[in-house]
């Protein structure tokens, strides 16, 4: 059972900030809440099963699932489809997790959805209040129905089999590249993690598989055979006229605006999903996925990338070596304790000419001093603003600045860029 009592909360008096704070409090219950789909199914049933009111696409994977979702949504929207997009985590505001036609829902829409889901949950005989992710999932499904979405693209949060999103019967599923992440929940082998991701596969629903490690591929293929489903493999897609630059790639007459050579595989996966839906793929050119190899300022280039697991770190390293070799590289890094910090550090830290170690907000952050001890070099800064001020005092227009690690840190950097353009960041763009 959950340890906190939410039954006395008067949600009719909650504004948007109060709703968000309530959700954050629910997030602390993940360790005491029983894993399973019973709660989310009960809540959705009481809401009239809104997830059945529109066509859905379901995407799981370790890396690339958010980018793939963004491209699929962009392709659908370009084809005139009214779209919903459900992703996680957010970078700045929770409203980012629920989008209609490529735009986050309003704070009032988000607050209202929270009110409806919370009050519905309180009337049910549940073992525990739905967790943060369960609540937001129900909110997204409800809003998609209320706002007339025709097709919703749904990204799993963690895993797949027991993920709160795994209550939908989609038109197509997709599984992007599988690697190590969230081992405490998903298992300590690629096979175990792949088994959890394969939990989104369903009888009668075709599946698109991105290129996979052999051990992951065997698990996915075996599950697909057990279910008797048709599989479309990205490995069978013939890529022609491939060109990759610092801001994206093009192939087969299509343009992907998301940076990094790994996005070629994600774009192919998105193309195959769109074709399976009977939709042209040229709309992927309109995709945006903030905080992933995102250049937010020139002279010097300031790159934000949430490389929070080893696979993401390797992708970032390949990108920097390919497009920024020979430039002085300033790296601002911060991480959470539940990540593979040592392995990520081995991949990224040797690239940095100047390393600034900091911490995102929150009790789960690794202390900068601990990162400094691990790195054996670099400066420490108590927060992102202090880190950027330190870089500003030394950086030149010919350098490159990379902010990486936790997506929480990336969110803080994007907020600084958008809200302090005339102060902190103009000092960089000179």
NORPECOR-V295507 format. One line per field, one symbol per residue. ss: DSSP state (H for helix, E for strand, L for the rest). phi: phi as a letter, one per 20 degrees, with the letter a starting at -180 (. if undefined). burial: # if it has 9 or more other C-alpha atoms within 8 Angstrom, else .. A space follows every 10 residues. Layout:
ss: ???
phi: ???
burial: ???
This chain:
ss: LLLLLLLLLL HHHLLHHHHH HHHHHHHLLL LLLLLLLHHH HHHHHHLLLH HHLLEEEEEE LLLLHHHHHH HHHHHHHHLL LLEEEELLLL LLLHHHHEEE LLEELLHHHH HHHHHHHHHH HHLLLLLLLL LHHHHHHHHH HHHHHHLLLL EEEEELLLLL LLLLLLLLLL LEEEELLLLL LLHHHHLLLH HHHHHHHHHH LLLLLEEEEL LLLHHHHHHH HHHHHHHLLL EEEHHHLLLL LLEEELLEEE ELLEEELLLL LHHHHHHHHH HHHHHHLLLL LHHHHHLLLL LLLEEEELLL EEEEELLLLH HHHHHHHHHH HHHLLLLLEE EEEELELLLL HHHHHHHHHH HLLEEEELLL LLLLELLHHH HHHHHLLLEE LLLHHHHHHH HHLLLLLLLE EEEEELHHHH HHHHHHHHHL HHHHHLLLLL
phi: .feeddfefe ffdeeggfff ffffffgfeg fdeffqdfff ffffffenlf feebfccdcc qecnffffgf ffffffffen efddcdcbee eccgfffccc lncgffffff ffffgfffff ffeeeefafg fgffffffff fffgffdmfe cdddefebnr gdfffededf fbdbcegdbe algfddodcf fffffffffe fcgndfcddf gcfgffgfff ffffffemde dddffefeec lfcccfcqbc almdddeeeo ffffffffgf gfffffemdf effffefcbf ncleedadle fdddbfedbg fffffffgff ffdcfnefde ddcbbefede fffffffeff fffcdddbbf fpfefffgff fffffmaned bfbfgfffff fgfcfdfeec dddbofffff ffffffffdc gecfeffeec
burial: .#........ #..#.#..## ..#####.#. ..#...#.## ####..#.## #..####### ########## #########. ########.# ##.####### ##.##...## #.###.#### ##......## ########## #####...## #######.## ######.#.# ########## .##..###.# ########## ##..###### ##...##.## ..##..#.## ####...... .#.#...### #..####### #.######## #####...## #.#####.#. #######.## ########## #######.## ...#...### ######..#. #..##.###. .##.###### ....##.#.. ##..#..#.# ####.####. ##..#.#.## ########## #######..# #..###.##.
